[in-house]
Amino acid sequence: MPNEPLTIEDIAGQDKTRLLKLSGPLTISNLFDFQSRVRTNTVERLILDFTNVPYVDSAGIGAMVGAHVTHSKDGRSLALVGVNQRVRAALGVTRVEQFFKFYDSREEAQATRT
């Protein structure tokens, strides 16, 4: 379980949007590709699709907070799509849930401008 892979599909979107579709857990053993893609993102709006992410560990939460900070300080937005109850609970327990904007679908996230 701790060495489960994380795959990331990187999809260039329309209207200054980029989508990263994650599949697998976001954990200390596999988050470096995620961090690299988030840090090098320069588009106005980044959407992270968590539909196929079963859980995150504390390092994964740290990487998510880092993504939020990076995008906020540069005036760009970050949206989370398809976050399940387990991941949402982890974000709540660590008191970082309020940093993120959650959407049920990619279409909803793309249609909403913040």
Buried (B, 14 or more C-beta within 10 A) or exposed (E): EEEEEBEBEEEEBEEEBBBBBBBBBBBEBBBEBBBEBBEEBEBBBBBBBBBBBBBBBEBBBBBBBBBBEBBEEEEBBBBBBBBEEEBBEBBEEBEBBEBBBBBEEBEEBBEEEE
